[in-house]
Amino acid sequence: MSTSPIQFNDSHRLFMQSMLSKKMVTEEEAMSIYAKVCDVTSQPAVVEFPEFIAALNKELDTLDYSLRLSRSEQDGVMYLIMVNTNHDSVTELATQYTAIEMVFIRELFDLIINADNENYGAAATTALHLGGKMTPKLASRDVQTLLDKLSDDGWIGIQKGNYYLTTRSIAELQDYFKQQYGERILECVFCLDMVTMGEHCANAQCGVRLHKHCADSQFNNSADPRCPSCNNRWSRSETFGLGLPDNDNDDDEEDS
């Protein structure tokens, strides 16, 4: 393979346009788009996909954007997400929603992140009542419309009547959440990414939290799984997070 610098070309531009439109696709779909744009532009796919994305990110950096790979906390599927890298504010959200809607969104995020028992979720009925506590107030019908839009845009998901943070919101807003909430934000000890649903150590004094897909990778082939911190036997049944689907339930929606 050539080690010369990758030239930014029409295939990069077309791929960028596609991602600006879609915002978020599975890694498998992203690689399919890569093959198609190379075919359309008659630019052969002579570099590996990660190198192609790296060249794109070099250009996107000047626009405060980046293409970031992130796994779904629900099923471990890898997604490629167009992320706004301006971490001083919730920039991407603010370009899509009004000022009063942004107040509600921050209140909703606050409710989800500060949920008791590491639930990282908010009951739909509670979220609906948030608008009535704001100044100025938001009518229930307007709140529901906003919640539906947030779900359609992929910022929140709903599982068994509870709203939770999606792959997109965590990939896009993780740094913002860490700045705002500090120790309330948990990290998976294996991948070091933010975790809002997954498995926890059965030892109440141990702070180890894992994404389910990280726990699968670590423990599925182990006859005697142990906590990586306290060495307590790891029970796969100790879970947290209202967004985590039941193993026997394939009907619930994952990321919107």
N, C-alpha and C positions, 0 to 999 in steps of 0.2 A: 504494500500500500504506500502511496506517495506521502511524504512527510512535508510537502510544500504547503504554505498557507492556503486554507480553503477560500476560494473566491465567492463572494456574495453574489448570487445570480437570481434569475427569474424564478427558479424553483423555491428559493428561500422567500422571495416576495409573495408568491402565491400561497405558500404554506402559512406565512404570517397573516395574510388576509383571511385565510380559512380559520385560523385560531382566534383572530380578533372577532370573528363572527360567532364562533362556537363557544369560546372561552374555556371549555373543558371537554376533553374526550378521553376515552380509555387509551392506554399506551398502544394496544393492538390497533385501534382505529387510527391513531396518530401515524403509525408506521404504514398503514394502508394509504393514508392521505399523502405521505411522503412519496410512496411509489407512484401514485397517480399524478402528482404535480411534476415529478421528474419525467414521466411519460408525456404529459401535456406540453411541457416546455422543451422537450427533447434534450434535457439535461440528465445524462445517465447517473444513476445512484452509485457513484464511485466511492463514496465515503460511508462509513457506518453511521447509523441513525444518531447516536450520541454526539458524534462530531458535527453532524448537520445541525443539531439543536444548539450546540456550543457556538457555532458560527452565527446562528440566529440570535442567540442571547447577547452576543457582542454588539449587534446592531440595536437590539431592543433596549439595552442598558441606557442608551442616550435618551430614550423615551420614558424612562422609569418603569419599564416592564421587563418581565422575565418569564420564560417557560419553565415551569417547575414540575417535577414528578412527585406525586404524593399518593399514598395508598389509602383506600377507603378503610375506615375503622370497622365498618360492618362486615365486609367480606374479603378484604385484603387485595382487591383489584387495584392495579396501578393506573393512575390517571395522569395525563399531561394537562396542566392548567396554566392559562395566561394570568399571571400575577402582577398586580401593581406593586412596585417596590418602594413607593413613597410611604414610609411608615410613620410620618409625622401626624397623619390623620387617616380616617377611614375614607381615603380618596376615591376609591372605585365606587363605593356605595354612595358617596356624596354626589357623584355625577349622575346617578340614576334616580335618586329620591329627593323629595323636598326637605326643607329644613325641619318642619314639624314631623315628617316621617322619620328623619334621622334621629330625632329625640326619642321617638318610640322604639326604633331599632336598637339604640343604645340601652334603653330600659329592658328590652327583651333579652339582649345578650347578658345584661347584668343578672336578670332573673335566672337564666339558664346556667351561667357560670357559678352563681352563688347558691344553687340548689343544695338542699340538705343531702347528706349521706353520699356525696359524690355522684349524685344522679345526673348532673349536667343535662337537665331537661326541664321544660316548663309545660304544665298541663295546658291544653288548648283553651279551656275555660278561663284559666288564670291569665293567659296571654290576651284573651279577648277583652278582659276587664281592665287591662293596663291603660287603654286609651282614655277611660273615664277618670283616671287619676292624674292625667297630664294637664298642663296649662299652656295653651288652650286645650280643651278636651277633644278627643277624637271619637266620633260616633262608632258604635259597634259594627255597623255595616262597613264603615271606612277601614276599621281595624282588620276586619276579615278580608277585605279586598287587598289590603297591604300584606297580610300574612300569606295570602294566596300568591301574591306577586313575589314575595321573598322565597317562597317554596319553588315557584316556577323558575325563578332566576338561579336557583341552586344555593342560596345562602342558608336556608334552614330545611330540615326534613321533618317528617312527622311519622311517629311510630306509636301505635296503640294509644292515640289521643295525646301524645306528648311531642312537643317540638324539641329538636336537638340540633347541634351544629353539624354541618355537612363537611365533606372532604374539601369543597371549594372554600367555605368560610374559614376553615382551619388553615389551609394552604395560604390563603390571601391575607388573613388577619391574625395569624399566630403571634407575630411580633407585637402587634397592637394589644392583643389579649395579655401577653406577658408583661407589657409595660403597665397596663391598667390594673391587673389583678395579682401580679406577683406570685406568691406562694399558692394561690388558689388554682393556678395552672399546673397540672401534673404532667410529667414527662415519662414516657416509656423508657425503662432502663436499658433496653436493648438498642432501639433505633434513635433514642433521645429526641423524638418528635413529641409534640403535644398529644396527650391522650385524654379522651373524654368518655370512652367506653372500652371495656375490655375485662381483664382479670386482675385480681389483687391477691397478695399473700394472705394466707389464712391466719397468720400471726398479726394480731391487732396492733402490735407495737412496730410492725415493719411497714415502711412506706413504699415498697416496691409495687409498681403498677405496670401492666403490660398490655399492648394491643393484643387482641385475640390472634391476629395473624402472626405476630411475633412469638406469642406463646406456642402456637402451632408449630412454628419453625424450630423452636427450642425444645419442646417437650414431646411432640408426637411420636418420636422414635425412642423415647426414654422409658424404661421400666420403673424407674424410681425418680421422678422429676423433683427437683429441689429448688427452693428460692435462691436466686443468685446472690442475695444479700445475707439473709439470716440462716440459710440452709434448712429451713423448715420444709417439710414435704409440701409440694405444690398441688393444690386441689384445683382441677380445671372447672369446678362448679362455683368457685368464688368469683363472682362477676360484679361489675358496677356499670352505671350509665344507662339511662332510659332509652337511648337510641340503639342499644344492642339487640338485634333480633333473636328470637328463640331459634334454637337449632332445628326444631321441627316445623318452623313456620317459614315457608318460602313465598308467601303471598304479600307480605308487607313491603311497602316501597322503600328503597334504599336511599340513594342520593337523588334529589330532584334535578 
